[in-house]
């Protein structure tokens, strides 16, 4: 992002437009029109916490690359898909995705604190995504109650931690009361992107759930584990929430041995166990982030022996047509 000023601005609100980004020194003036066109299709949101991590003097800053829109997002490659994980064919009722026999997703809202420029649900999520209405939520919870093969309920979206502690606690409580639900999981960017949302009230609501609760924290670069993020994760850890880490392998963000090592070590220092490293899903306009699978395998192969087994995630890729995840390796010959 050449031309961005190195000045640091203390922000108190989320930036939601090209003009906002330019005013904050995060977008050069000659890119405003192009980014405004991107914003007309895909939502923009950069929280104060994320804006404060961006090095405005670095045109290749890996934090900015994840969150600041680029005109290339309006170019759809031939292999890219509007629904790359094929959620739609596996949606028995609104807000539910049932791809595996023993687990299912519940999407109580489609809004996020930030909008990643590589998001595989970028055609669906946004500031106007809203929450499931009461009737739709009741239907979704009713589906879980009537599907005893499902043992794990996974809250995603959108970002479930954007719900109020009361509403989120009520949803988790309903699920935990179902005899066949053994595990609960939440996928979230909030602890690193908006750590102030992780209040004592939210931690208390999550800690009160009467089932094992796992929180998968999405982070892709070591610098996302700021002092505030580590404090937020500490509140969740003390409440009894098990913390896992999930990341996406991204060109220009973490596509080096050094960057991945730093990321996984930062997770462990924050009491987050690296869980998944995802191959990029081919959502529209995301080609600039793609790292070939063989390059990803080589990166992980080079990490073997450099980091503890605790720091080792499973490298996975979604199969076409919504068939689910497969591990990618790498393989070893024993030499």
Secondary structure as UniProt FT lines:
FT   TURN            2..3
FT   HELIX           18..23
FT   TURN            24..25
FT   HELIX           29..31
FT   HELIX           32..41
FT   HELIX           48..51
FT   TURN            52..53
FT   TURN            56..57
FT   TURN            59..60
FT   HELIX           62..67
FT   HELIX           71..74
FT   TURN            78..79
FT   TURN            82..85
FT   HELIX           88..90
FT   TURN            94..95
FT   STRAND          96..100
FT   TURN            101..102
FT   STRAND          103..107
FT   TURN            117..118
FT   TURN            120..124
FT   TURN            127..128
FT   HELIX           134..145
FT   TURN            148..149
FT   STRAND          152..156
FT   HELIX           160..162
FT   HELIX           165..176
FT   TURN            179..180
FT   STRAND          183..188
FT   HELIX           190..193
FT   HELIX           195..197
FT   HELIX           200..207
FT   STRAND          212..218
FT   HELIX           222..224
FT   HELIX           227..238
FT   TURN            239..240
FT   STRAND          242..248
FT   TURN            251..254
FT   HELIX           257..269
FT   TURN            270..271
FT   STRAND          273..278
FT   TURN            284..285
FT   HELIX           287..289
FT   HELIX           293..303
FT   TURN            305..306
FT   HELIX           309..311
FT   STRAND          314..319
FT   HELIX           320..322
FT   STRAND          324..329
//
